[in-house]
Each structure stands twice: as C-alpha cells, then as structure tokens.
Amino acid sequence: MSSSKDLKYIGWVLLGILILAYANHFNNGFHFDDSHTIVENVNIRTLENIPRFFADATLFSVSQNHRGLRPLVTTTLAIDYRIAGGLNPWMFQLSTFLWHIGLCLMLYFMYRQLLSKTNTHKWVPFIALLGAGWFGIHTVGAETLNYIISRSDVLSTFFIVASFLTYVAYPEKRKYFLYVLLAVIGIFAKETVPVLPILLFFYILLFEKQLSLFDIFKKGNIGKAAHAIWVLLPLVIVIAAVQLYTLSKMEAQGAAYGMSNPLGYYLLTQTYVWFHYFRSFFLPFDLSADTDLGVITDLSDPKLLIGVAFVATLVIVIFRTSRKKETRPIAFGLIWFAVSLLPTSLVPFAEVMNDHRMYFAFVGLTLSVVTFLGLLVIKKETYFEKKKNIEYLLMAAFLVIGLNAYGVYTRNKVWATEETLWKDVTEKSPKNGRGWMNYGLALMARGDYHGAIEAYKKAEITNPYYSYLFINFGIAYGSLKDSVQAVVNFEKGKMLAPGDYNSYVYYARYCFDEQKLDGAKALAEKAMELNPSSYMPRDILMGVYQALKMWPELESLANSTLALVPGDTKALQYLDAAKAKKALVIRPASGVVPPSDILINLSLQQYGEGKYEDCIATCKLVLSNDPNNANAYNNMCAAYNMLKEWDKAKAACTKALQLKPDHPNAPANLKWAIEQKL
C-alpha cells in the first residue's frame, strides 16, 4: 500500500461509499427552520434579490425571531430554487451534498499537508485520505446534510478550510491575501469564521515555529508568539470589520440572537456538551434533531463532573501531544475541536446543544484520531508490511467507515418526513416540548387531529407559554370544527406573542375558512404589517378582498405581491379579477402544473378541511406529471377511506407501497381500508 494507484483506488471506493450512504436522502423534505427560511421565504424565489441579501437581514427569514445576515446561504438557496423551478427538495439536498464533497477533497490535502510537516512516512497520504473519507461518511454528518438550512455549517466550514489550506499550502503567496478573501466569503455563511485566526495562530506556533505549548511560556519565545499575532493581524482586522458590518445590519433590522440562559451555568453545561460531542465521534448512537438538554444548575449533577473532568483531560492531552513533533497533528486537531465550539459555548444560546454543531468540530477531531491511529500503525510497520496483515488493516478501516455509512443511511430515513423526524425526537428527547409540538404538526398534516392535540398537550407540560403551540392547538381544534376551543387557543397565542405575525396569520386563515371575512381581514392586515415579506398573509388578504369585492385594494395588493414575487400565478389571477371587478376561481394557470411538493401539501390541506374529492383531484394532478409519487397515492388512499370507497383506497395504498415500501403512513391507511372492507 504505497503507490499512487492504490491511493486513487481507495479514493474512488470512499467516494462510492459516500454516495451510496446518502443515496436515500435526496428526496428528504424541508424541516424545522427550513419552513421560514426556505418554504415560506418568497425572497429566495428571484435572483434579483441577491445583492439585497448582503445588506438586508430581513430577507433571510420571514420570521422576525430568526433574522440574520447569511447572504451566501440565501444566495445559494435562491439559485437552487431557480434551477429546481420551485421548492423541489432534491435540488436543495444535492447542492449541499456537492459542497460537502468539495470539503472532503480539501480535507484530504489539508490533512496531508499537516501530517507531512511532522512525518515523511510513505503511508501519510493514505492516513490523510482515510481521515477525509471518515469525516465525509461519519454518521454525525447526516444531522447537518439532511437539514437544508444547516448548509450554513457546510459553507462556513468549506471556506474556513479553504482559507486555512491556502495559507498552509502556499506560504509564498500569502502576500496576495487570497486566504483573507476566502475567509470573508465564509463570514457570509455563518458567524464561526472569527475562530480562523486562532487556528492559524496555533498552526504557526506548532508547525512553523516548531514550538510546543510548553515552549511558548519560555523566555525568548514570547517574541515568536507575538510575531505570529503580527502576521495574522490583517486577517483579524478584515474579519472583525466584516463581522461588525453583519452584526450591525442584524441589530439595525431587529435580529434576535436567542440568548436566554444564565452565562455561568451555561458555560459549565458546555463542558458536558463537549464530552457528548467527543463521545459521539466514536459512538454516534443517540443523535437527535432537537435535544432536550437544558442548562444544568445543580452543581452536584454527575454530568457537570464528567464535563469538567473531560475538559481538563482535553487540555492536558493537548499540551502533552504538542511536545513531540510527530504527535503535534493530534494536539492541533484537538485545538481545532475545542476552538470550533467556542462560538456556541461562550454565547448563552437558547439551544444548549445541537448535534449539527459537530460538523465543523469534527474536522479537527478526525485529524487527531487518524493521526493517533496512523502513528500506531507506522510503529508496527514491519508487521503491517506483510500483504495479509495490510489487508486486515484495510478491512478494519473500511469496517469503521462502513458502519458509519450504515448509520448515515439509517439517519437519512429518520429525516425522510416531518413525522419520522419528530417521532424520533420525542423518543430520544421526551422532555422536549418543541419536539412534541412538531410531532403534532406532522400528525396534523396527515389529518390525525386528535393525535396532534394529544402531542400538543405533552408539549404544553414543558412549554406552557409557547405561542406557536397555542396557534397549532387552534388549527387542530378548528379542523375538528370545535370553534370555541379554536378561538380560545388562537387568542391565547396572540396574547403570548402580540408582535409575532404568526399569531395573526393562521388565525386569519381560520377566520377566512369560516367565512368570518371582517375578522380575517383585520388579522391578515396586521400580519402583513408585521411581516410584509411573507406570502401567506398576502394570499389570505387577496382572497378576503375578492370576497368582499374590495377591487381597488385587491388590485393594489396583487401588484405589490407581483413586485415581491414576479410572475406569481395567484397574484396575476387576482389582478385580473380586480380589473374585471368580478370574482374568479383561483386555480393554476392552464397548462402550468405547480411543483409536486406544493400540490402534495395542498392535498393534505384539502384532506384536513374535509374536501376529500378535491384532495383526490389534486393527487391525480400530481400523478399526471409525477406518476411515481408515492405520497400522492397515499393521500388518495386516505381520502378514499374517508369516502368509504375501500377498493379504491386499497388500490391506491398498494401502489404507494410498491413505489416506496418503507412509506411511513401507507401501511396504516391500507390496513384501515382492508379492515373496513371486511
């Protein structure tokens, strides 16, 4: 195992495993924050907004609580939307996956550069390649790649590594400051790039100045450390300036940072979080899209003792491994692991722990682990030089990577739908009120309103003041025609969050559906006042204006909506209605079929409203353009069940399971059809 031919062969095998591991994730849908940053965000529906993405924090999300300036992320989402021709998750997933592959390629060269500076052994390229492959196929990566808005982690890590690699690999070209430009691009993806100068500082000391961390404190070496700071000063100044620009834009436009935990206890809790992340590298068994770990305030809690002991051990290992030249990549990888976690550890975010935060940190931890294992193998070189033993070694390496690939494939299934994802969250994190609420939303999407209400009640135990929860209570009770409870809960949601447009827009939709037009008008106008960039209140309000024959208002609103979303089919039809002063039935333009995912969501809404014939018609429209859509057949089955057309229901669900044997809902719907038929 020493030729470039062997290296290329292993590289292609790793790429093949990576593609196979993620083969079942490309059709996984939008989840959680994807709703307000992608699905409902009309700003990404035109490329003309790209320049504004770099100055207007309100364009990142339709939610006032999630405004931010991550223009690189929003730009790539807008490009995906254009290429896909709509909200087709396949294109969004593919785009993130391609960035991930590019990162893995860079990591091979980065690992090789760092290992080569401390070890000239012929196996160094193979160690670097296996490290890049392990990172790329690690089970934890699925938590980032499946969550589309977490592309911010992928993009920021990509440009941090690109900047770092450029600095390391081309020292003679540092005067051109290309590495600074790459860092600036990364800042526009996520606020983690400011740790880059810290990483480069330790790189210079460990690899270029050939100092251990003990040596830094010796007389005569302070100047070397000061010189490292001096050469990195341009990078620090530029990063600070750009970061201050983004933060000032966010503050000026009302961005919320989600900092709601006591700093002291939060910092102590982060020691256990670091331990959890470290352990998850080796045992990624309890991953959760939304954990229920909160700030630990009991100083005698064993978790804190474990965390503090882990961080102390980590510091000791970093210092000790920095002593010897060949073990310095271990020290540097552990420094990377720790430094990369600082942004979410020093600022008391509402979410204490999030498994997608491991993505950036594992760049360093992977380097440490493969260096340690590589040194053990090199130490036993004479043993592994034998062909049979080297084959066993490769088999062991690919066993580890294969198990991680299986883990990825399994996690992809969990991320397949909202129901599978949030069911997993409630099982892994039963004290997570938000998890129960989102599971309830998934149940409500398929018409199980009673099940949704039970889930919401569990969420209320830990989140009694969560306005979104009561909005969803209102939607569920409204769908069950319990108008008293619907209004009580909508009003409570509005009371808890009077400044949030969500408190008004869903209430407005309920009133519109109930033909309470005056109430719908007032609520939708308030929602649009609070959030003029959201499409939903505009959609409701256009319907209200048409129903009330408010033609001038309808014409004005349709025109402003077309300015926001050029070519929008509904707005064009409402505009025609306003000009003709005659109500029109608003349908997709002739010959134009909306994307399948939009129609599937429409069919679910129709099913929830008891419009079963309309639901079936919408599903048939999906199948006219997408004949292998299992969700369309499943929704048809559910609607036929409600119409007591058991044979048609059975046929539709049978087809759904033929197309997708692991469909989460079709088996239950099919069982119902068969049992009722008997």
Residue, then its C-alpha position, 0 to 999 in steps of 0.5 A: m500500500s504505497s503507490s499512487k494507484d492504490l491511493k486513487y483506488i481507495g479514493w474512488v471506493l470512499l467516494g462510492i461509499l459516500i454516495l451510496a450512504y446518502a443515496n436515500h436522502f435526496n428526496n428528504g423534505f424541508h424541516f424545522d427552520d427550513s419552513h421560514t427560511i426556505v418554504e415560506n421565504v418568497n425572497i429566495r424565489t428571484l435572483e434579483n434579490i441577491p445583492r439585497f441579501f448582503a445588506d438586508a437581514t430581513l430577507f433571510s427569514v420571514s420570521q422576525n425571531h430568526r433574522g440574520l445576515r447569511p447572504l451566501v446561504t440565501t444566495t445559494l438557496a435562491i439559485d437552487y430554487r431557480i434551477a429546481g423551478g420551485l421548492n423541489p427538495w432534491m435540488f436543495q439536498l444535492s447542492t449541499f451534498l456537492w459542497h460537502i464533497g468539495l470539503c472532503l477533497m480539501l480535507y484530504f490535502m489539508y490533512r496531508q499537508l499537516l501530517s507531512k510537516t511532522n512525518t515523511h512516512k510513505w503511508v501519510p497520504f493514505i492516513a490523510l485520505l482515510g481521515a477525509g473519507w471518515f469525516g465525509i461518511h461519519t454518521v454525525g454528518a447526516e444531522t447537518l446534510n439532511y437539514i437544508i438550512s444547516r448548509s450554513d455549517v457546510l459553507s462556513t466550514f468549506f471556506i474556513v478550510a479553504s482559507f486555512l489550506t491556502y495559507v498552509a499550502y502556499p506560504e509564498k503567496r500569502k502576500y496576495f491575501l487570497y486566504v483573507l478573501l476566502a475567509v470573508i466569503g465564509i463570514f457570509a455563511k455563518e458567524t464561526v469564521p472569527v475562530l480562523p485566526i486562532l487556528l492559524f495562530f496555533y498552526i504557526l506556533l506548532f508547525e512553523k515555529q516548531l514550538s510546543l505549548f510548553d515552549i511558548f511560556k519560555k523566555g525568548n519565545i514570547g517574541k515568536a508568539a507575538h510575531a505570529i499575532w503580527v502576521l495574522l493581524p490583517l486577517v483579524i482586522v478584515i474579519a472583525a470589520v466584516q463581522l461588525y458590518t453583519l452584526s450591525k445590519m442584524e441589530a439595525q433590522g431587529a435580529a434576535y440572537g436567542m440568548s436566554n440562559p444564565l452565562g455561568y451555568y451555561l458555560l459549565t453545561q458546555t463542558y458536558v456538551w463537549f464530552h457528548y460531542f467527543r463521545s459521539f465521534f466514536l459512538p454516534f448512537d443517540l443523535s437527535a434533531d432537537t435535544d432536550l438538554g437544558v442548562i444544568t444548575d445543580l452543581s452536584d449533577p454527575k454530568l457537570l463532573i464528567g464535563v469538567a473532568f473531560v475538559a481538563t483531560l482535553v487540555i492536558v492531552i493537548f499540551r502533552t501531544s504538542r511536545k513531540k513533533e510527530t504527535r503535534p497533528i493530534a494536539f492541533g486537531l484537538i485545538w481545532f475541536a475545542v476552538s470550533l465550539l467556542p462560538t456556541s459555548l461562550v454565547p448563552f444560546a437558547e439551544v444548549m446543544n445541537d448535534h449539527r454543531m459537530y460538523f465543523a468540530f469534527v474536522g479537527l477531531t478526525l485529524s487527531v484520531v487518524t493521526f493517533l491511529g496512523l502513528l500506531v500503525i507506522k510503529k508496527e510497520t514491519y508487521f503491517e508490511k506483510k500483504k495479509n496483515i495490510e489487508y486486515l488493516l484495510m478491512a478494519a478501516f473500511l469496517v469503521i467507515g462502513l458502519n458509519a455509512y450504515g448509520v448515515y443511511t439509517r439517519n437519512k430515513v429518520w429525516a425522510t418526513e416531518e413525522t419520522l423526524w419528530k417521532d424520533v425526537t420525542e423518543k430520544s428527547p421526551k422532555n422536549g416540548r418543541g419536539w412534541m409540538n412538531y410531532g403534532l404538526a406532522l400528525m396534523a398534516r396527515g389529518d390525525y387531529h386528535g393525535a396532534i392535540e394529544a402531542y400538543k398537550k405533552a408539549e404544553i407540560t414543558n412549554p406552557y407559554y409557547s405561542y406557536l403551540f397555542i396557534n397549532f392547538g387552534i388549527a387542530y381544534g378548528s379542523l375538528k370544527d370545535s370553534v370555541q376551543a379554536v378561538v380560545n387557543f388562537e387568542k391565547g397565542k396572540m396574547l403570548a406573542p402580540g408582535d409575532y405575525n404568526s399569531y395573526v396569520y393562521y388565525a386569519r386563515y381560520c377566520f377566512d375558512e369560516q367565512k368570518l371575512d371582517g375578522a380575517k381581514a383585520l388579522a391578515e392586515k396586521a400580519m402583513e404589517l408585521n411581516p410584509s415579506s411573507y406570502m401567506p398573509r398576502d394570499i389570505l388578504m387577496g382572497v378576503y378582498q375578492a370576497l368582499k369585492m374590495w377591487p381597488e385594494l385587491e388590485s393594489l395588493a396583487n401588484s405589490t405581491l407581483a413586485l415581491v414575487p414576479g410572475d406569481t400565478k395567484a397574484l396575476q389571477y387576482l389582478d385580473a379579477a380586480k380589473a374585471k371587478k368580478a370574482l374568479v376561481i383561483r386555480p393554476a394557470s392552464g397548462v402550468v402544473p405547480p411543483s409536486d411538493i406544493l400540490i402534495n401539501l395542498s392535498l393534505q390541506q384539502y384532506g384536513e378541511g374535509k374536501y376529500e374529492d378535491c384532495i383526490a383531484t389534486c393527487k391525480l394532478v400530481l400523478s399526471n406529471d409525477p406518476n411515481n409519487a408515492n405520497a400522492y397515492n397515499n393521500m388518495c388512499a386516505a381520502y378514499n377511506m374517508l369516502k368509504e370507497w375501500d377498493k379504491a383506497k386499497a388500490a391506491c395504498t398498494k401502489a404507494l407501497q410498491l413505489k416506496p415500501d418503507h412509506p411511513n403512513a401507507p401501511a396504516n391507511l391500507k390496513w384501515a381500508i382492508e379492515q373496513k372492507l371486511 
